[in-house]
Amino acid sequence: MKLFVIFLGALIWLLLYVYVCKKHRSAINFFTPTALTMLPKFYILEMMYLGYFINTYSDWSYIYIYICYSVAFTSFVFGFFCSTTATLKVKPLSPSQSKLIFFALLFTVFSFIFFSPILIAFKSYIFTPRVIYEKTRTGYGVYFFTSILFSQLAIIFLFYTYKKNKIISLFLIILNIVLIYLHGVKSPLFTLAVNYFIYGRYVEKKIISFSKFFILASILSVGIIFVFMLTFRGSVNTVFASMAYYADYTRNYALLIDREQSSYWGRLLFESEVFARLPRVIYPDKPLDFGYLILDRKYFPDSFYDNKGVPSFGMGEYFADFGYLSVFFIMVSFWIKGCFLRIFYNTLKKDDNVYIYIPFAFLCGANLLPLGYGWMFWEHCIISVLIYFMFKFSFGVKYRRSL
């Protein structure tokens, strides 16, 4: 029964993907990030898990979960296509290539400066970055995430310079990828892949066929498996079983349903949105078990108290807050996200600069702030505004007419 439910959910996702591909005339589009993230962890790896392990969760929990997944993706897609034609009122700028490279280099330096205290403190673990990540989960957040942010911004800036300045752009991109890898967290590397696809489609206006997308997706899949193996501590023969076991989002969601988790009625959402934005250096008494971490403390106390990373409940976080009403909350929230995406898409067609691209890419699935909790859309908007004024008040930048 579970396998049939997962297959049916994957089929609904595939139909939505084909619909978006036809509307945007490309196999790569704003829905592609779900192919790189949601499709594997919600569908493919869950099917693999059923082949490797015994699943004791109820069929009903899986039926409800995959209804929520389908509602989320459908609402997102049709929120985009059925929404406004509005655009943001922004006066387009034209930063010079030299200015873009200068800021990319500056961000690279900032990334290293913020990461250097961690490198110095944990220099003995430089060849085991995952240990660095595990040991810096408390007390190092400002250095850790700010460094990752600057490296990702540098790479995005270099996307705009690569065609005309290939050598220096490629060198700085590789340097920042190494810096990100040393943090020991995988999600920024996925974000880079998402940015590569989204930038190529919506800024460079590349039309990618299904055959080319299949090749690119295959290369990316091999890269993801390779990165997983670099931080994997088990036998190579069990790597795929371990990947399936590691992608436990759906099973943790099912755990909440089968354990009849009582609803928090928005408390977890509120705390995750508020406390996630407060650095511990500013709020030293910030609890370790705020927001959705309360669920981790309750259901996975060993992982929680070890402070080496806790399991995720995926969309089950909505269920913990709103119970079976969460399906309606999911429908509305993903519809709104689709509407926001359409506004930035409309604007990007007139002004394809980096300050419009960043929030657009975030809404597609490229999160530059992998804090774990909180919807960081507004932070991405603030970053974009800062970049806009950074361009506006620097030399080598001119206004240009919108098309």
matplotlib code that plots the C-alpha trace (Angstrom):
import matplotlib.pyplot as plt

x = [0.0, 2.7, 4.6, 1.5, 0.8, 4.4, 4.2, 0.9, 2.4, 5.4, 3.2, 1.3, 4.7, 5.8, 2.6, 3.1, 6.7, 5.7, 3.1, 5.6, 8.1, 5.6, 4.5, 8.2, 9.4, 12.4, 13.2, 14.9, 12.5, 11.5, 10.1, 13.5, 14.7, 12.0, 13.5, 16.9, 15.6, 12.0, 11.7, 14.7, 14.0, 10.2, 9.7, 12.8, 14.7, 11.5, 10.8, 14.4, 13.9, 10.9, 13.1, 15.9, 14.1, 10.8, 8.5, 6.2, 4.3, 0.6, -0.8, -3.1, -0.2, 1.4, -1.9, -2.3, 1.4, 1.4, -1.9, -0.1, 2.9, 0.7, -1.4, 1.8, 3.3, 0.0, -0.7, 2.8, 2.6, -0.9, -0.2, 2.5, 0.4, -2.9, -1.6, -0.8, 1.1, 2.5, 6.2, 8.4, 9.1, 12.9, 15.2, 17.5, 21.3, 24.2, 27.2, 30.4, 32.2, 35.2, 32.9, 31.2, 34.6, 35.7, 32.7, 33.0, 36.7, 35.6, 33.0, 35.5, 37.8, 35.0, 34.0, 37.6, 37.8, 34.5, 35.5, 39.1, 38.2, 36.6, 39.5, 42.0, 39.9, 39.4, 42.4, 43.0, 39.6, 40.3, 40.2, 37.0, 34.7, 31.6, 33.2, 33.8, 30.1, 29.1, 31.4, 30.3, 26.5, 26.5, 28.3, 29.7, 26.5, 27.4, 30.8, 29.6, 26.5, 27.9, 31.0, 28.7, 26.6, 29.5, 30.9, 27.6, 27.1, 30.6, 29.7, 26.4, 28.2, 30.7, 27.9, 27.5, 31.2, 32.1, 31.6, 33.9, 36.4, 36.6, 39.9, 39.5, 35.8, 36.5, 39.4, 37.2, 34.3, 36.5, 38.0, 34.6, 33.4, 36.3, 35.5, 31.9, 33.0, 35.2, 32.1, 31.0, 27.4, 25.9, 22.9, 25.0, 26.4, 22.9, 22.0, 24.9, 23.5, 20.1, 21.5, 23.4, 20.3, 18.0, 20.5, 21.1, 17.4, 16.1, 19.1, 21.0, 17.7, 18.9, 16.3, 17.3, 15.9, 15.0, 18.0, 20.4, 18.6, 18.9, 22.7, 23.1, 20.9, 22.9, 26.2, 24.7, 23.4, 26.9, 28.3, 25.8, 26.5, 30.3, 29.8, 27.7, 30.4, 33.0, 31.2, 29.8, 31.4, 30.0, 30.8, 30.7, 28.4, 25.7, 25.9, 22.5, 20.8, 22.3, 21.1, 17.6, 17.8, 19.2, 16.2, 13.8, 11.6, 8.5, 8.9, 9.4, 6.2, 4.4, 5.8, 3.9, 0.6, 0.9, 1.9, -1.1, 1.0, -1.2, -1.3, 0.7, -1.5, 1.3, 3.6, 6.4, 6.1, 6.3, 9.3, 11.1, 10.6, 11.6, 14.3, 16.1, 16.8, 18.4, 22.1, 23.1, 25.8, 22.9, 20.5, 22.8, 19.8, 18.2, 16.8, 18.2, 14.8, 12.8, 10.3, 10.5, 13.5, 10.9, 9.9, 13.5, 14.0, 10.8, 11.2, 15.0, 16.5, 19.8, 20.5, 19.2, 21.4, 24.5, 24.1, 25.5, 22.5, 18.9, 16.4, 14.0, 10.2, 9.8, 6.3, 5.4, 6.2, 3.0, 1.1, 2.7, 1.3, -2.1, -2.9, -5.1, -5.9, -2.3, -3.3, -5.2, -2.3, 0.0, -2.3, -2.5, 1.2, 2.4, -0.1, 1.3, 4.8, 3.8, 2.3, 5.5, 7.6, 5.5, 6.0, 9.8, 9.7, 7.9, 10.4, 13.4, 12.2, 12.7, 15.7, 17.8, 20.4, 21.6, 19.5, 16.3, 17.8, 18.5, 15.0, 13.7, 16.1, 15.2, 11.5, 12.6, 14.5, 18.0, 18.3, 21.5, 20.9, 20.7, 19.8, 17.5, 14.4, 12.5, 11.4, 14.3, 12.5, 12.6, 16.3, 17.0, 15.0, 17.2, 20.3, 19.0, 18.3, 21.8, 23.3, 21.2, 22.4, 26.0, 25.8, 24.1, 26.6, 29.7, 31.7, 31.4, 27.6, 25.1, 21.3, 19.8, 16.3, 14.1, 13.0]
y = [0.0, 2.5, 1.8, 2.5, 5.7, 6.9, 6.0, 7.9, 10.9, 10.8, 10.6, 13.7, 15.5, 14.3, 15.6, 19.0, 19.0, 18.2, 21.0, 23.6, 22.4, 22.9, 26.3, 27.5, 25.6, 24.1, 21.0, 23.4, 25.9, 27.2, 23.7, 22.0, 22.5, 20.1, 17.5, 18.0, 18.0, 17.0, 14.3, 12.3, 12.7, 12.4, 9.8, 8.0, 7.4, 6.5, 3.9, 2.6, 2.5, 0.2, -2.1, -2.2, -2.0, -2.9, 0.1, -0.1, 3.1, 3.0, 3.1, 6.0, 8.2, 7.7, 8.4, 11.7, 12.7, 12.2, 14.1, 17.0, 16.7, 16.8, 19.7, 21.7, 21.2, 21.8, 24.9, 26.3, 25.7, 27.1, 29.9, 30.9, 30.5, 31.9, 34.9, 38.6, 40.2, 42.8, 43.7, 45.4, 49.1, 49.0, 51.3, 48.9, 49.2, 48.1, 47.3, 46.9, 43.5, 44.8, 46.0, 42.5, 40.8, 43.2, 42.5, 38.7, 38.9, 41.1, 38.5, 35.7, 37.6, 38.2, 34.5, 33.5, 36.1, 34.9, 31.3, 31.7, 31.6, 28.2, 27.0, 28.0, 26.5, 23.2, 23.0, 19.3, 18.4, 20.2, 16.9, 15.8, 18.8, 17.0, 17.0, 20.8, 21.2, 19.0, 20.9, 24.3, 23.9, 26.0, 29.3, 29.6, 30.4, 34.0, 33.0, 29.8, 31.0, 34.4, 32.8, 30.4, 33.4, 35.4, 32.5, 31.8, 35.5, 35.6, 32.6, 34.2, 37.4, 35.3, 33.8, 37.2, 37.5, 34.0, 34.5, 37.5, 36.7, 32.9, 32.3, 34.6, 33.7, 29.9, 30.3, 32.2, 29.8, 26.8, 28.7, 29.4, 25.9, 24.6, 27.1, 25.9, 22.2, 22.9, 23.9, 20.2, 21.0, 19.7, 22.0, 25.0, 22.7, 21.7, 25.4, 26.1, 23.4, 25.0, 28.4, 27.1, 25.7, 28.7, 31.3, 29.5, 29.4, 32.8, 35.1, 33.6, 32.5, 29.0, 26.5, 23.0, 19.9, 16.8, 14.9, 17.6, 17.9, 14.2, 14.4, 17.3, 15.6, 12.4, 14.3, 16.1, 12.9, 11.3, 14.5, 14.3, 10.6, 11.4, 14.2, 11.9, 9.2, 11.8, 12.3, 8.7, 6.6, 3.2, 0.6, 1.6, -1.4, 0.1, 3.7, 3.6, 1.9, 4.6, 7.4, 6.0, 5.6, 9.2, 10.7, 10.1, 13.2, 11.2, 8.6, 11.3, 12.9, 9.6, 9.2, 12.4, 11.0, 7.6, 8.9, 11.2, 14.3, 17.0, 20.3, 23.3, 25.7, 27.8, 28.0, 26.0, 28.1, 31.3, 30.3, 28.9, 32.2, 34.4, 32.5, 31.3, 35.0, 35.8, 35.0, 33.4, 36.1, 38.6, 36.3, 34.0, 32.5, 31.4, 27.8, 24.9, 23.4, 26.2, 25.8, 22.6, 21.5, 20.7, 17.8, 16.6, 16.7, 14.7, 12.0, 11.9, 12.9, 11.2, 13.1, 16.3, 16.2, 15.1, 18.4, 16.8, 17.4, 16.3, 14.6, 16.7, 16.3, 17.9, 19.1, 17.2, 20.4, 21.9, 18.8, 19.3, 22.8, 22.4, 18.7, 17.5, 21.1, 21.4, 20.4, 23.7, 25.7, 24.0, 24.8, 28.5, 29.0, 27.3, 29.2, 32.5, 31.4, 30.7, 34.3, 35.8, 33.8, 35.2, 38.8, 38.3, 36.3, 39.2, 41.7, 39.5, 39.6, 43.4, 43.5, 40.4, 41.7, 39.9, 41.9, 40.6, 37.2, 36.4, 36.5, 34.9, 32.0, 31.6, 31.2, 28.6, 26.7, 28.3, 29.2, 31.1, 30.9, 27.2, 27.9, 24.9, 26.8, 29.9, 31.0, 33.3, 35.1, 38.5, 38.1, 37.4, 40.6, 42.6, 41.1, 42.2, 45.7, 46.0, 44.8, 47.3, 50.2, 48.8, 49.0, 52.3, 54.1, 52.5, 53.5, 51.7, 51.4, 53.1, 53.2, 51.4, 51.4, 48.5, 46.5]
z = [0.0, 1.0, -2.3, -4.3, -2.4, -3.0, -6.7, -7.1, -5.4, -7.6, -10.7, -9.6, -9.1, -12.6, -14.2, -12.6, -13.8, -17.4, -17.2, -16.0, -18.7, -21.4, -20.1, -19.8, -22.9, -21.0, -18.9, -16.5, -14.8, -11.4, -10.5, -11.2, -7.6, -6.4, -8.8, -7.1, -3.5, -2.9, -5.5, -4.1, -0.4, -0.5, -3.3, -4.7, -1.4, 0.4, -2.2, -1.8, 2.0, 1.6, -0.4, 2.2, 5.6, 7.3, 7.6, 10.7, 10.2, 9.3, 5.8, 6.8, 7.8, 4.4, 2.6, 4.5, 4.1, 0.3, 0.0, 1.7, -0.6, -3.7, -2.3, -1.6, -5.1, -6.9, -4.9, -5.6, -9.3, -9.8, -7.4, -9.9, -13.1, -11.7, -9.9, -10.6, -13.4, -11.0, -10.9, -8.4, -9.0, -9.2, -11.2, -13.0, -12.6, -14.8, -12.6, -14.6, -14.9, -12.9, -10.1, -10.0, -9.8, -7.1, -4.9, -5.5, -4.4, -1.4, -0.4, -0.7, 1.7, 4.1, 4.0, 4.9, 7.7, 9.3, 9.0, 10.2, 14.0, 13.4, 11.3, 14.0, 16.8, 14.9, 12.6, 13.5, 11.9, 8.5, 6.7, 8.4, 7.9, 9.2, 12.6, 12.4, 11.7, 14.6, 17.0, 16.0, 16.3, 19.5, 19.9, 16.4, 14.4, 13.4, 12.1, 10.4, 8.5, 7.7, 6.1, 4.0, 3.0, 1.7, -0.3, -1.9, -2.8, -4.3, -6.5, -7.7, -8.6, -10.5, -12.6, -14.1, -14.9, -16.0, -19.8, -20.1, -17.3, -17.2, -15.5, -12.5, -12.2, -12.2, -9.7, -7.3, -7.7, -6.9, -4.0, -2.5, -3.1, -1.1, 1.7, 1.8, 1.8, 4.8, 6.8, 6.7, 5.7, 2.4, 1.8, 0.5, -2.2, -3.3, -3.3, -5.7, -8.0, -7.9, -8.6, -11.5, -13.1, -12.3, -13.4, -16.7, -17.4, -16.2, -16.6, -19.5, -21.0, -21.9, -23.2, -21.9, -23.6, -21.6, -22.9, -21.8, -18.4, -17.9, -18.5, -16.2, -13.5, -13.8, -13.3, -10.4, -8.9, -9.1, -7.4, -4.6, -4.0, -4.0, -1.4, 0.7, 0.6, 1.7, 4.9, 5.2, 7.9, 7.0, 4.3, 0.7, 0.0, 2.2, 0.9, -0.9, 2.0, 4.2, 1.9, 2.0, 5.8, 6.1, 4.2, 7.0, 6.5, 5.6, 8.3, 11.0, 9.7, 10.0, 13.5, 14.5, 13.0, 14.5, 17.9, 17.8, 18.4, 20.0, 18.1, 19.3, 17.3, 15.8, 18.8, 17.1, 13.9, 15.9, 17.9, 14.9, 13.0, 15.9, 17.8, 14.6, 13.8, 17.2, 17.4, 20.6, 21.1, 21.4, 23.3, 25.4, 27.2, 24.0, 24.7, 22.8, 22.4, 20.7, 17.9, 16.0, 18.1, 20.8, 18.6, 18.3, 22.0, 22.5, 19.8, 19.3, 22.7, 22.1, 18.9, 20.5, 23.5, 21.6, 19.6, 16.4, 14.2, 14.7, 12.3, 10.3, 10.2, 6.8, 6.3, 9.4, 11.2, 9.9, 11.3, 14.8, 14.9, 13.2, 13.2, 10.3, 9.5, 8.3, 4.8, 4.4, 6.0, 3.5, 0.6, 1.4, 2.3, -0.9, -3.0, -1.5, -2.2, -5.8, -6.0, -4.6, -7.1, -10.0, -8.9, -8.9, -12.1, -13.8, -12.4, -13.4, -17.1, -17.0, -14.7, -14.5, -12.1, -9.0, -6.5, -8.2, -8.9, -5.2, -3.8, -7.0, -6.6, -3.0, -3.9, -6.4, -3.6, -3.4, 0.3, 1.0, 4.8, 5.8, 9.4, 9.6, 10.8, 9.7, 6.3, 5.3, 2.4, 4.1, 4.9, 1.2, 0.3, 2.8, 1.2, -2.2, -1.0, 0.5, -2.8, -4.8, -2.7, -2.7, -6.5, -6.6, -4.4, -5.9, -9.0, -12.3, -12.1, -14.4, -14.6, -17.6, -19.0, -18.2, -21.3]

ax = plt.figure().add_subplot(projection="3d")
ax.plot(x, y, z, "-o")
ax.set_aspect("equal")
plt.show()
